[in-house]
Amino acid sequence: MKRYGAVIGVRKSKIVEYRKLHAAVWPGVLKMIKACNIRNYSIYLRKMPDGKNYLFSYFEYTGRNFKKDCAKMAADPTTQKWWAVCMPCQEPLKDRAKGEWWADMEEVFHQ
């Protein structure tokens, strides 16, 4: 099992919409997350001292081929529709790595 954490900005004008979407995540999206060996997926919201709002995600990957499972998820039509409604709510970090939407975070501690 490997743990992942990531961060992304969220548009202030879209926070209510983002909360509403995640209060009732589509069943097909939840099914695909599980089928791609992702467990304990959580997203946290925090307004930071810079006045901007950020989302922090955490999940545990239990599969054997993360890239393959990510490709499987990205190819899923329901997930693609979900991302199409969620992505306009988000503001990717300017310094994220090439190809990232959410910027990966380094795990520095786990008990």
N, C-alpha and C positions, 0 to 999 in steps of 0.2 A: 504494500500500500504506500502511496506517495501523496503528500499533502500539497495543495496549491493555494496560493493567495494572489489576488489581483486587485487593482484599483482603477477607477475611472471617474471622471466628473459626471455630474447630473445637472441638467439645466434647471434652474430655480423654477421656471415657468412650467416644468414638466414633472415636478416631484409628486404632485397629487395623482397625476395619471400613472406614473411609475408605481406608486404604492398600490393603486387600484388594480393594475395589471398583476402585480405580484401577490395580491390578496386572493387572487383566483387564477392561478397559473393554469393554462390549458392542459387537460389530461394527457393529450398526445405529447406535449413537451415534457411533462414529468416522466412519462413512459420512456421516451427517448433518452433522457438523462440517465435513468436507471439502466437501460439497455447498453449504454456506453460506459458502464462500470464506474459511474460517479455516485458517491454517497455523501451524506452529511453536507449537502450544498446549502450554504447560507450567504445572504447578502445583507450588509449593514449600511446604514446611511448616517453621515456625519457632516455637519457644517463646521468647517475649519476656521481658524483665526484669520485666514486670508479672505473670509467672507464667502468662499465658494463651497458648494456641496459636493461631497464625494461618496461613491459607493465602494465598499470593500467586500470582496467575495472570498469565500473559503470553501474548499471541497476536498474530499479524499477520493483518489483514483485507485481502484482495486483491480484494474485490468492488466494486460500484458503488453499492449501496444497503444500508447496514448495517441500517437499521430493517426493511426488507423481509426480509432474510436472517434477522434475529433472530426475526421473526414466523413465518417458515417453520420454523425450528428449534422454536419454542415450540408449533407446531401438530402436530409430529410425535409420534405415539403412543409410539414407542419412547423418544424423548427425554423425554417426560412421565413415563414409568415410571421412567427413570433418575433424573430429578430427584426423584421421590417417594422413592427410597431414599437419595439423597445429601443432600437438604435437611435431614433430621432430624439429620445429623451436624454441620451448620453452625450458627453463631451470627452472624447479620448484625450489623454495627456499628451502634450506636445513632445515630450521626451521619451515616449514609448518606443520600444524596439520595432524595427521594420516588420510589417506583417501582423503586429498586435493591434487589437481593438482595446481590450482591457490590458493595462500594463502589469506585467508580472511583478510580484513582490518576493523578496528573499525571506525564507523562514530562518529566523535567528534563534528561536527557542520553541520547544514543545516538551510537555511533561507527559 
